[in-house]
Amino acid sequence: MIMTATYFQDFTRDNGLPVTVEYSFAPGSEPTYSPMYGADGGDACEVEIVDAWPSTPEFEALCQRQYDIKWVLARRSIWQSCALAWLNLRIWFAGRAARLTDAERERMETWLIEHHEYEPYYPDWEDAP
């Protein structure tokens, strides 16, 4: 099974909430040229937003607390298990606030197609002999 690379980008929703989106990117195909048919532009690239979540300090703190209870403490007491369930519920509710509308998803996907750099830019490679 081949895992698709995912990337992250910060946006602001139409209601002002800052969100981080995780997306995958398929670059499409290169343009081709044949003497008989001329240039063919190839397939367009595709972007799929996989997930979105709030990009706020409060949400980050909730996720950090969840991580601390879930992974740092090897043996949890009943109170810690209840706290973990409560944190999971709060994270789920906070994540629902970051759900994108169809118009927001389309706007963000269009922006990602226009601005995505499939290969990172390394200016020091230009000067290499």
C-alpha positions in Angstrom: 0.0 0.0 0.0 1.4 3.4 -1.0 0.9 6.3 1.4 0.1 9.6 -0.2 2.2 12.5 1.0 0.2 15.1 2.9 0.9 18.8 3.5 -0.4 21.4 5.9 -1.5 25.0 5.3 -3.0 27.6 7.6 -6.1 29.5 6.4 -8.8 31.7 7.9 -12.4 30.6 7.5 -15.0 33.1 6.3 -16.2 33.5 10.0 -12.7 34.5 11.1 -11.6 31.3 12.7 -8.0 30.3 11.9 -7.8 26.7 10.8 -5.0 24.4 9.6 -5.9 22.1 6.7 -4.2 18.8 5.8 -4.2 18.1 2.1 -2.9 15.8 -0.5 -1.6 16.9 -3.9 -1.5 15.0 -7.2 0.5 17.1 -9.7 -1.3 15.8 -12.9 0.7 15.1 -16.0 3.3 17.0 -17.9 2.4 18.7 -21.2 3.3 16.7 -24.2 4.0 17.7 -27.8 3.6 15.7 -31.0 4.3 17.0 -34.5 0.9 15.7 -35.7 -1.4 17.0 -33.0 0.6 19.9 -31.5 0.8 20.6 -27.8 -1.4 18.8 -25.3 -1.6 20.5 -21.9 -1.8 17.3 -19.9 -4.1 16.6 -16.9 -4.8 19.2 -14.3 -3.5 18.8 -10.8 -5.8 17.7 -8.1 -5.9 18.8 -4.4 -8.0 17.1 -1.8 -8.4 18.6 1.7 -8.2 15.6 4.0 -8.9 17.3 7.4 -9.2 20.7 9.0 -8.9 21.7 12.7 -8.7 25.0 14.6 -5.4 26.7 14.7 -5.8 28.4 18.1 -3.7 28.2 21.3 -6.8 26.8 23.2 -7.1 23.9 20.8 -3.4 23.2 20.9 -3.5 23.1 24.7 -6.4 20.6 24.6 -4.5 18.3 22.3 -1.3 18.6 24.4 -3.3 17.6 27.5 -4.8 14.7 25.7 -1.3 13.6 24.5 0.1 13.9 28.1 -2.7 11.7 29.5 -2.8 9.3 26.7 0.9 8.6 26.0 3.0 9.9 28.9 1.1 8.1 31.7 1.5 4.4 31.0 -1.0 3.3 33.6 -4.1 5.5 34.0 -6.4 5.7 37.0 -10.1 5.9 36.5 -10.0 9.7 37.0 -7.4 10.0 34.2 -9.5 7.8 31.9 -12.5 10.0 32.6 -10.5 13.2 32.0 -9.3 11.6 28.7 -12.8 10.9 27.6 -13.8 14.5 28.5 -10.9 15.9 26.5 -11.8 13.7 23.5 -15.3 15.1 23.6 -14.0 18.8 23.9 -11.6 18.2 21.0 -14.4 16.7 18.9 -16.6 19.7 19.5 -13.8 22.2 18.8 -13.0 20.3 15.6 -16.6 20.6 14.5 -16.2 24.4 14.5 -13.5 24.1 11.9 -15.6 22.1 9.4 -15.3 23.8 6.1 -18.3 24.8 3.9 -18.3 23.8 0.3 -17.4 27.4 -0.7 -14.5 27.5 1.7 -13.2 24.1 0.6 -13.3 25.2 -3.0 -11.6 28.5 -2.3 -8.8 26.8 -0.3 -8.3 24.1 -2.9 -8.0 26.7 -5.6 -5.5 28.6 -3.6 -3.5 25.5 -2.9 -3.4 24.5 -6.6 -2.1 28.0 -7.4 0.5 28.2 -4.6 1.7 24.6 -3.9 5.3 23.9 -4.5 5.7 20.2 -5.2 9.4 20.4 -4.9 10.7 22.7 -2.1 12.7 25.7 -3.2 16.4 25.4 -2.2 18.3 28.5 -3.3 21.7 27.1 -2.2 21.4 24.4 -4.9 21.4 27.0 -7.7 25.0 28.0 -6.8 26.3 24.4 -6.8 28.8 23.6 -9.6 
